[in-house]
């Protein structure tokens, strides 16, 4: 009862299935809930570029401008490509469905496995980065990074368990406040640059010769900057969450996200270059830019506060997309079917809980250090990027609909750029991303094992024409474990007489005297029911019972009879009383649960006080 009350307080009242339509998102809310991951990457994407360039020195920072232009070109290609995926697959599924339908089972599973892991990383990276932004403004909290991050994940998990529209309503304000804050920061910063209020000697001029610069390092910086594009695919995975017309609304939301992301990313990148911002372990790049533009006043804390909020709430993109992808994989029998079940609030609560727990484990394992997670996070996105674009190419070549050549070229450009970035990642950051080459094949192998199990179960349960009839039994032997002469035992005997042709009571004694007393009392109490007693000199209750059940099962099989073990069990009036009873019955049931030819039945006896 107490659990039920707590659940209602945290999650809310259950929703009827017919209320599912009310849980669909309009474009305003969808932009907040599905774009927060991509938009929040503005807070750490530019920083990742500068971290790589910093190995050469501040004179190399001017390369951040052409690198940023390259990232924007890739963003444009991805937005155009995913627009086509949404229209081609309006029921969602994104990279997994596209790859599986057009490239085959294994490419689809690679894409699906990459995205499942990536959404876990999304939550871990976003929350950790949000905590970093918070502790940049309040340095005394640095030592509590992991604890703060875990508490925030728990909060977002509960928020999502309450339902899609509730989480979207909460998210909309921080997301749009963040956009306003960064536009204000960029606008004021650019105004100071144009009017000469910002010093022009803090950065090297574009084109300055940089000793020691190499193509390898530039490619590494570019791949790091591509982390700003994580989350772009989320809208294509969650088309079913949109109000009708779902595909059209999803495409418009995707376009709006792309435009906002391009403006914010290019603005922060330019200001970082102009003000000569150098990455610091104790303060983020956005924090340094805001400090330069505004000083440490209310506007600075507004920027930092909204940045911290969106970075934390960007994890909600993972919470929106992970359960829907899990539903597609579970429907195809590659992961447990429990992921297809809707919870009290019509959300896929098993997927939400799994994501929350997994991300907390990841945060603790990496101690909340985002720089260790981001490369793995980014490469996990570009694998499905590449596969989904390749899948669309195969689709256009196979179907050749009207205007297919333009669509083919769009997806071809997207595929080539995504593949190039992926190769750059493996070339320049192999030491940080090599683990994906191990765990991704393991995930795909696990998918296949689960699928084979479900197929085998289906094959064994399926009724086919011409199948032999199930063996008809000629009787039922009921075995009742008894500890003493009680009303619960009497109740079980009366029930056993109804369902069984032969009833046998079994008692295990730990000394000869109690064994003899039990036989005498039983003969006076239930003389018509056979009692079998065992003396257990090693005080084992379960082992003698199992030996007897084995013998009974063997003889029953020869006589074409079934064996039922009827276990009396107390049901106490108060829940905490259960800890004082039923250990023996639970232990026996645990041992009998996987016996193929034994039926296990529990007969409750309810206490009134």
ZIGIBEL-V123931 format. One record per residue. N is the residue number from 1. RES is the residue in one small letter. NEAR is the number of other ideal C-beta (glycine too) atoms within 12 Angstrom. Layout:
n=N res=RES near=NEAR
n=N res=RES near=NEAR
//
This chain:
n=1 res=x near=10
n=2 res=x near=11
n=3 res=x near=11
n=4 res=x near=14
n=5 res=x near=11
n=6 res=x near=11
n=7 res=x near=20
n=8 res=x near=17
n=9 res=x near=14
n=10 res=x near=22
n=11 res=x near=29
n=12 res=x near=23
n=13 res=x near=18
n=14 res=x near=20
n=15 res=x near=25
n=16 res=x near=14
n=17 res=x near=14
n=18 res=x near=9
n=19 res=x near=19
n=20 res=x near=19
n=21 res=x near=19
n=22 res=x near=18
n=23 res=x near=33
n=24 res=x near=27
n=25 res=x near=36
n=26 res=x near=27
n=27 res=x near=29
n=28 res=x near=24
n=29 res=x near=34
n=30 res=x near=39
n=31 res=x near=37
n=32 res=x near=42
n=33 res=x near=51
n=34 res=x near=52
n=35 res=x near=50
n=36 res=x near=54
n=37 res=x near=54
n=38 res=x near=47
n=39 res=x near=52
n=40 res=x near=52
n=41 res=x near=49
n=42 res=x near=56
n=43 res=x near=51
n=44 res=x near=45
n=45 res=x near=51
n=46 res=x near=44
n=47 res=x near=44
n=48 res=x near=45
n=49 res=x near=46
n=50 res=x near=42
n=51 res=x near=34
n=52 res=x near=36
n=53 res=x near=43
n=54 res=x near=28
n=55 res=x near=25
n=56 res=x near=28
n=57 res=x near=20
n=58 res=x near=25
n=59 res=x near=26
n=60 res=x near=34
n=61 res=x near=41
n=62 res=x near=33
n=63 res=x near=39
n=64 res=x near=48
n=65 res=x near=31
n=66 res=x near=23
n=67 res=x near=40
n=68 res=x near=40
n=69 res=x near=22
n=70 res=x near=32
n=71 res=x near=40
n=72 res=x near=32
n=73 res=x near=26
n=74 res=x near=44
n=75 res=x near=42
n=76 res=x near=27
n=77 res=x near=34
n=78 res=x near=48
n=79 res=x near=37
n=80 res=x near=30
n=81 res=x near=47
n=82 res=x near=46
n=83 res=x near=35
n=84 res=x near=38
n=85 res=x near=49
n=86 res=x near=41
n=87 res=x near=29
n=88 res=x near=34
n=89 res=x near=33
n=90 res=x near=25
n=91 res=x near=26
n=92 res=x near=34
n=93 res=x near=38
n=94 res=x near=52
n=95 res=x near=52
n=96 res=x near=49
n=97 res=x near=41
n=98 res=x near=46
n=99 res=x near=40
n=100 res=x near=35
n=101 res=x near=29
n=102 res=x near=32
n=103 res=x near=30
n=104 res=x near=17
n=105 res=x near=22
n=106 res=x near=23
n=107 res=x near=30
n=108 res=x near=36
n=109 res=x near=40
n=110 res=x near=38
n=111 res=x near=50
n=112 res=x near=46
n=113 res=x near=39
n=114 res=x near=44
n=115 res=x near=49
n=116 res=x near=46
n=117 res=x near=38
n=118 res=x near=51
n=119 res=x near=49
n=120 res=x near=41
n=121 res=x near=47
n=122 res=x near=54
n=123 res=x near=54
n=124 res=x near=47
n=125 res=x near=49
n=126 res=x near=51
n=127 res=x near=53
n=128 res=x near=46
n=129 res=x near=50
n=130 res=x near=48
n=131 res=x near=40
n=132 res=x near=43
n=133 res=x near=45
n=134 res=x near=36
n=135 res=x near=31
n=136 res=x near=39
n=137 res=x near=31
n=138 res=x near=22
n=139 res=x near=17
n=140 res=x near=12
n=141 res=x near=21
n=142 res=x near=22
n=143 res=x near=14
n=144 res=x near=19
n=145 res=x near=32
n=146 res=x near=29
n=147 res=x near=21
n=148 res=x near=27
n=149 res=x near=43
n=150 res=x near=30
n=151 res=x near=23
n=152 res=x near=38
n=153 res=x near=43
n=154 res=x near=26
n=155 res=x near=28
n=156 res=x near=42
n=157 res=x near=35
n=158 res=x near=29
n=159 res=x near=34
n=160 res=x near=45
n=161 res=x near=36
n=162 res=x near=34
n=163 res=x near=37
n=164 res=x near=45
n=165 res=x near=33
n=166 res=x near=28
n=167 res=x near=41
n=168 res=x near=41
n=169 res=x near=22
n=170 res=x near=26
n=171 res=x near=40
n=172 res=x near=30
n=173 res=x near=21
n=174 res=x near=35
n=175 res=x near=43
n=176 res=x near=27
n=177 res=x near=25
n=178 res=x near=41
n=179 res=x near=35
n=180 res=x near=23
n=181 res=x near=39
n=182 res=x near=40
n=183 res=x near=23
n=184 res=x near=26
n=185 res=x near=41
n=186 res=x near=33
n=187 res=x near=21
n=188 res=x near=29
n=189 res=x near=35
n=190 res=x near=24
n=191 res=x near=17
n=192 res=x near=23
n=193 res=x near=25
n=194 res=x near=14
n=195 res=x near=11
n=196 res=x near=11
n=197 res=x near=16
n=198 res=x near=25
n=199 res=x near=13
n=200 res=x near=17
n=201 res=x near=12
n=202 res=x near=23
n=203 res=x near=29
n=204 res=x near=25
n=205 res=x near=17
n=206 res=x near=21
n=207 res=x near=11
n=208 res=x near=19
n=209 res=x near=14
n=210 res=x near=23
n=211 res=x near=10
n=212 res=x near=14
n=213 res=x near=25
n=214 res=x near=18
n=215 res=x near=13
n=216 res=x near=19
n=217 res=x near=28
n=218 res=x near=28
n=219 res=x near=28
n=220 res=x near=36
n=221 res=x near=42
n=222 res=x near=40
n=223 res=x near=42
n=224 res=x near=45
n=225 res=x near=48
n=226 res=x near=46
n=227 res=x near=51
n=228 res=x near=44
n=229 res=x near=46
n=230 res=x near=52
n=231 res=x near=52
n=232 res=x near=53
n=233 res=x near=55
n=234 res=x near=49
n=235 res=x near=47
n=236 res=x near=50
n=237 res=x near=49
n=238 res=x near=50
n=239 res=x near=41
n=240 res=x near=37
n=241 res=x near=42
n=242 res=x near=39
n=243 res=x near=27
n=244 res=x near=16
n=245 res=x near=17
n=246 res=x near=29
n=247 res=x near=28
n=248 res=x near=19
n=249 res=x near=31
n=250 res=x near=43
n=251 res=x near=30
n=252 res=x near=27
n=253 res=x near=40
n=254 res=x near=42
n=255 res=x near=27
n=256 res=x near=29
n=257 res=x near=44
n=258 res=x near=34
n=259 res=x near=23
n=260 res=x near=34
n=261 res=x near=42
n=262 res=x near=31
n=263 res=x near=25
n=264 res=x near=43
n=265 res=x near=46
n=266 res=x near=33
n=267 res=x near=34
n=268 res=x near=48
n=269 res=x near=44
n=270 res=x near=31
n=271 res=x near=43
n=272 res=x near=48
n=273 res=x near=39
n=274 res=x near=34
n=275 res=x near=35
n=276 res=x near=30
n=277 res=x near=37
n=278 res=x near=29
n=279 res=x near=33
n=280 res=x near=19
n=281 res=x near=18
n=282 res=x near=17
n=283 res=x near=28
n=284 res=x near=42
n=285 res=x near=42
n=286 res=x near=52
n=287 res=x near=39
n=288 res=x near=34
n=289 res=x near=49
n=290 res=x near=40
n=291 res=x near=27
n=292 res=x near=31
n=293 res=x near=36
n=294 res=x near=26
n=295 res=x near=15
n=296 res=x near=19
n=297 res=x near=14
n=298 res=x near=14
n=299 res=x near=25
n=300 res=x near=28
n=301 res=x near=23
n=302 res=x near=26
n=303 res=x near=46
n=304 res=x near=37
n=305 res=x near=27
n=306 res=x near=39
n=307 res=x near=48
n=308 res=x near=39
n=309 res=x near=41
n=310 res=x near=48
n=311 res=x near=49
n=312 res=x near=47
n=313 res=x near=46
n=314 res=x near=50
n=315 res=x near=52
n=316 res=x near=56
n=317 res=x near=54
n=318 res=x near=55
n=319 res=x near=52
n=320 res=x near=50
n=321 res=x near=53
n=322 res=x near=47
n=323 res=x near=44
n=324 res=x near=44
n=325 res=x near=49
n=326 res=x near=42
n=327 res=x near=37
n=328 res=x near=40
n=329 res=x near=41
n=330 res=x near=30
n=331 res=x near=26
n=332 res=x near=28
n=333 res=x near=25
n=334 res=x near=38
n=335 res=x near=36
n=336 res=x near=23
n=337 res=x near=23
n=338 res=x near=20
n=339 res=x near=32
n=340 res=x near=23
n=341 res=x near=21
n=342 res=x near=27
n=343 res=x near=28
n=344 res=x near=24
n=345 res=x near=32
n=346 res=x near=32
n=347 res=x near=40
n=348 res=x near=40
n=349 res=x near=34
n=350 res=x near=25
n=351 res=x near=39
n=352 res=x near=45
n=353 res=x near=29
n=354 res=x near=30
n=355 res=x near=44
n=356 res=x near=37
n=357 res=x near=22
n=358 res=x near=30
n=359 res=x near=43
n=360 res=x near=31
n=361 res=x near=20
n=362 res=x near=37
n=363 res=x near=38
n=364 res=x near=21
n=365 res=x near=20
n=366 res=x near=27
n=367 res=x near=22
n=368 res=x near=37
n=369 res=x near=23
n=370 res=x near=43
n=371 res=x near=28
n=372 res=x near=23
n=373 res=x near=39
n=374 res=x near=42
n=375 res=x near=39
n=376 res=x near=39
n=377 res=x near=49
n=378 res=x near=48
n=379 res=x near=40
n=380 res=x near=44
n=381 res=x near=50
n=382 res=x near=43
n=383 res=x near=42
n=384 res=x near=51
n=385 res=x near=48
n=386 res=x near=41
n=387 res=x near=45
n=388 res=x near=49
n=389 res=x near=48
n=390 res=x near=35
n=391 res=x near=40
n=392 res=x near=46
n=393 res=x near=35
n=394 res=x near=27
n=395 res=x near=29
n=396 res=x near=30
n=397 res=x near=19
n=398 res=x near=15
n=399 res=x near=17
n=400 res=x near=13
n=401 res=x near=17
n=402 res=x near=9
n=403 res=x near=14
n=404 res=x near=22
n=405 res=x near=15
n=406 res=x near=15
n=407 res=x near=28
n=408 res=x near=26
n=409 res=x near=21
n=410 res=x near=30
n=411 res=x near=38
n=412 res=x near=27
n=413 res=x near=26
n=414 res=x near=42
n=415 res=x near=36
n=416 res=x near=23
n=417 res=x near=33
n=418 res=x near=42
n=419 res=x near=25
n=420 res=x near=27
n=421 res=x near=42
n=422 res=x near=34
n=423 res=x near=22
n=424 res=x near=34
n=425 res=x near=38
n=426 res=x near=28
n=427 res=x near=22
n=428 res=x near=29
n=429 res=x near=37
n=430 res=x near=20
n=431 res=x near=14
n=432 res=x near=26
n=433 res=x near=37
n=434 res=x near=17
n=435 res=x near=23
n=436 res=x near=32
n=437 res=x near=20
n=438 res=x near=14
n=439 res=x near=23
n=440 res=x near=32
n=441 res=x near=18
n=442 res=x near=18
n=443 res=x near=32
n=444 res=x near=32
n=445 res=x near=19
n=446 res=x near=22
n=447 res=x near=34
n=448 res=x near=24
n=449 res=x near=19
n=450 res=x near=26
n=451 res=x near=27
n=452 res=x near=16
n=453 res=x near=19
n=454 res=x near=23
n=455 res=x near=17
n=456 res=x near=14
n=457 res=x near=14
n=458 res=x near=15
n=459 res=x near=13
n=460 res=x near=12
n=461 res=x near=11
n=462 res=x near=11
n=463 res=x near=12
n=464 res=x near=10
n=465 res=x near=6
n=466 res=x near=6
n=467 res=x near=11
n=468 res=x near=9
n=469 res=x near=7
n=470 res=x near=8
n=471 res=x near=11
n=472 res=x near=10
n=473 res=x near=19
n=474 res=x near=15
n=475 res=x near=20
n=476 res=x near=28
n=477 res=x near=37
n=478 res=x near=38
n=479 res=x near=44
n=480 res=x near=46
n=481 res=x near=42
n=482 res=x near=41
n=483 res=x near=30
n=484 res=x near=21
n=485 res=x near=25
n=486 res=x near=20
n=487 res=x near=18
n=488 res=x near=30
n=489 res=x near=34
n=490 res=x near=23
n=491 res=x near=23
n=492 res=x near=39
n=493 res=x near=32
n=494 res=x near=22
n=495 res=x near=24
n=496 res=x near=33
n=497 res=x near=21
n=498 res=x near=17
n=499 res=x near=22
n=500 res=x near=32
n=501 res=x near=21
n=502 res=x near=26
n=503 res=x near=33
n=504 res=x near=34
n=505 res=x near=41
n=506 res=x near=38
n=507 res=x near=35
n=508 res=x near=33
n=509 res=x near=28
n=510 res=x near=20
n=511 res=x near=16
n=512 res=x near=15
n=513 res=x near=12
n=514 res=x near=21
n=515 res=x near=23
n=516 res=x near=16
n=517 res=x near=18
n=518 res=x near=31
n=519 res=x near=26
n=520 res=x near=16
n=521 res=x near=22
n=522 res=x near=30
n=523 res=x near=18
n=524 res=x near=13
n=525 res=x near=21
n=526 res=x near=26
n=527 res=x near=13
n=528 res=x near=14
n=529 res=x near=28
n=530 res=x near=26
n=531 res=x near=32
n=532 res=x near=28
n=533 res=x near=31
n=534 res=x near=33
n=535 res=x near=21
n=536 res=x near=24
n=537 res=x near=14
n=538 res=x near=12
n=539 res=x near=15
n=540 res=x near=20
n=541 res=x near=27
n=542 res=x near=28
n=543 res=x near=19
n=544 res=x near=28
n=545 res=x near=37
n=546 res=x near=27
n=547 res=x near=20
n=548 res=x near=33
n=549 res=x near=36
n=550 res=x near=22
n=551 res=x near=21
n=552 res=x near=34
n=553 res=x near=26
n=554 res=x near=17
n=555 res=x near=21
n=556 res=x near=30
n=557 res=x near=21
n=558 res=x near=13
n=559 res=x near=18
n=560 res=x near=17
n=561 res=x near=27
n=562 res=x near=32
n=563 res=x near=37
n=564 res=x near=36
n=565 res=x near=43
n=566 res=x near=41
n=567 res=x near=40
n=568 res=x near=36
n=569 res=x near=32
n=570 res=x near=30
n=571 res=x near=21
n=572 res=x near=19
n=573 res=x near=14
n=574 res=x near=15
n=575 res=x near=14
n=576 res=x near=11
n=577 res=x near=15
n=578 res=x near=18
n=579 res=x near=12
n=580 res=x near=13
n=581 res=x near=24
n=582 res=x near=25
n=583 res=x near=17
n=584 res=x near=23
n=585 res=x near=34
n=586 res=x near=21
n=587 res=x near=20
n=588 res=x near=36
n=589 res=x near=26
n=590 res=x near=17
n=591 res=x near=26
n=592 res=x near=30
n=593 res=x near=16
n=594 res=x near=10
n=595 res=x near=23
n=596 res=x near=12
n=597 res=x near=24
n=598 res=x near=33
n=599 res=x near=27
n=600 res=x near=28
n=601 res=x near=29
n=602 res=x near=26
n=603 res=x near=30
n=604 res=x near=21
n=605 res=x near=24
n=606 res=x near=16
n=607 res=x near=19
n=608 res=x near=10
n=609 res=x near=7
//
